Amino acid sequence: MNAMMSAVATPSKVVSQVMQAAVFRAYGEPEVLVVEERARPVPAAGEVLVRVHAALASIGDHHVITGKPYAIRLTPYGGLPGPKNVVPGQCFSGVVEALGAKVNTVKVGEAVFGQKSHGAFAEYVVIRAELVVEKPKNASFEEAAALPWGATALDGFRVAGLKPGQRVLVNGASGAVGTWAVQVAKAKGAHVTAVCSARNQALVRSLGADEVLDYAVEDFVKGGARFDVVFDLVGNRTNAECKSVLLPKGTWIPCFGGGNDWVGPMGRIIGAFISFMFSGKKVGQFVTSPNRENFVQLKELVEAGKAKPVIERVYSLGEVVQALTHVGEGHVRGQQVVRIAG
């Protein structure tokens, strides 16, 4: 009976404890973030409490904090008139600290990674148990925090129906998603042409790219139709130019920012659907959301040595503003990670 009473009392003991977290209460540039103490969360039924070791600082987090494009404020990631969830951060890795009721898929002490709409820029986060997966044994916590971002590449090539032997162009191959796109396409047996800056060519080749084009001196549009899939992470060419390099029945995957402050690139993407409509070629648009199947695939790719996260820099929690400022400036090289626990 005493043991049972002790087990029941544990949640209230957790509630009384505090944690450090990066918090924002109004939209703005990353400087709106302040690190402060908050109550440590408690897992509800079906949830787990994870002690966060590292979190990814992504362009998605930058959009959430700035509230731009404004349309993001109407999604679960945003809120009106101010942010609904004051602790941002989506992708993370860490160690399971406690389990809510009815959780039997993970264990206390297990090293995991996962993704949710908010809460990762903190020492502890609660998340649905099905959205965390065991960390790859050959990946550090910093590397594991970057894994969920690779799901964008998985979803994009799934929409395109990528098959072995097909030819893929990745425009923006050295960025946070681009480094994943090159590796996922190679793992699927594609021939990959990567577009990046001269300084990143060696990196992109090391990830498996068959051909690498320096965008400052080589124009991928020249050469005509020769790709089955164009994975566009930059959005610096017109719809017509992207369509012109696609083979018959090829697919353009637009996955980039820019556009106006209201709907971002959606205006251009809608225009692309119209211009592609009678061409036999298609626009592969999709929305990536946390998905256990994707996380398991990414774990397997990393453990098999077929893919690896590319970490440009690791920041401390106190440097989260610098991390997100760098992300917002563009031209990142792989992922930016915030280390939260040692």
Helices and strands as residue ranges (DSSP letters): H 2-15, E 18-23, G 30-32, E 34-39, E 47-57, H 59-66, G 70-74, E 91-99, E 111-115, E 124-128, G 129-131, E 132-134, H 141-145, G 147-150, H 151-160, E 167-171, H 178-187, E 191-196, G 198-200, H 201-206, E 211-214, E 227-232, H 239-244, E 246-254, H 266-276, E 282-283, H 292-303, E 311-316, G 317-319, H 320-329, E 335-339
